[in-house]
């Protein structure tokens, strides 16, 4: 029973990084639409934000299996 509850908890916790990644790329698209010349700078920031948000999801699934 504990394992099933861990996976349900992870499923709920995965909503946060999913929403975060969506907001990161929405802001990136909005910024590039407003200032196309800043695309390279905004792209590096967006990829870094994506990596950090995705790391939270990976840490969460590791903890779900460990605990």
C-alpha positions in Angstrom: 0.0 0.0 0.0 2.9 2.4 0.7 4.3 2.1 -2.8 1.0 3.0 -4.4 0.7 6.1 -2.2 4.2 7.2 -3.2 3.3 7.0 -6.8 0.1 8.9 -6.3 2.1 11.6 -4.4 4.6 11.8 -7.2 1.9 12.1 -9.8 0.5 15.1 -7.9 4.0 16.6 -7.4 4.8 16.3 -11.1 2.1 18.9 -11.8 4.4 21.7 -10.5 7.4 21.1 -12.8 5.0 20.6 -15.7 3.3 23.9 -15.1 6.7 25.6 -14.5 8.1 24.3 -17.9 5.0 25.6 -19.6 5.4 29.0 -18.1 9.1 29.1 -18.9 8.5 28.5 -22.6 5.5 30.8 -22.8 7.6 33.6 -21.4 10.4 32.7 -23.9 8.0 32.8 -26.9 6.5 36.1 -25.7 10.0 37.6 -25.2 11.2 36.5 -28.7 8.0 37.8 -30.3 8.6 41.2 -28.6 12.3 41.4 -29.3 13.6 38.9 -32.0 17.1 40.2 -31.6 17.3 38.9 -28.0 16.5 35.3 -29.1 20.0 33.8 -28.3 20.1 35.3 -24.8 16.5 34.3 -24.0 17.1 30.8 -25.4 20.0 30.1 -23.0 18.0 31.3 -20.1 14.9 29.3 -21.1 17.0 26.1 -21.5 18.6 26.6 -18.1 15.2 27.1 -16.5 13.9 24.0 -18.2 16.8 22.0 -16.9 16.3 23.2 -13.4 12.5 22.5 -13.4 13.0 19.1 -14.9 15.6 18.3 -12.2 12.9 18.8 -9.6 10.7 16.2 -11.3 13.6 13.7 -11.5 14.5 14.2 -7.9 10.8 13.7 -7.0 10.6 10.4 -8.9 13.9 9.2 -7.2 12.4 10.0 -3.8 9.2 8.3 -4.7 11.1 5.0 -5.4 13.4 5.4 -2.4 10.8 6.2 0.2 
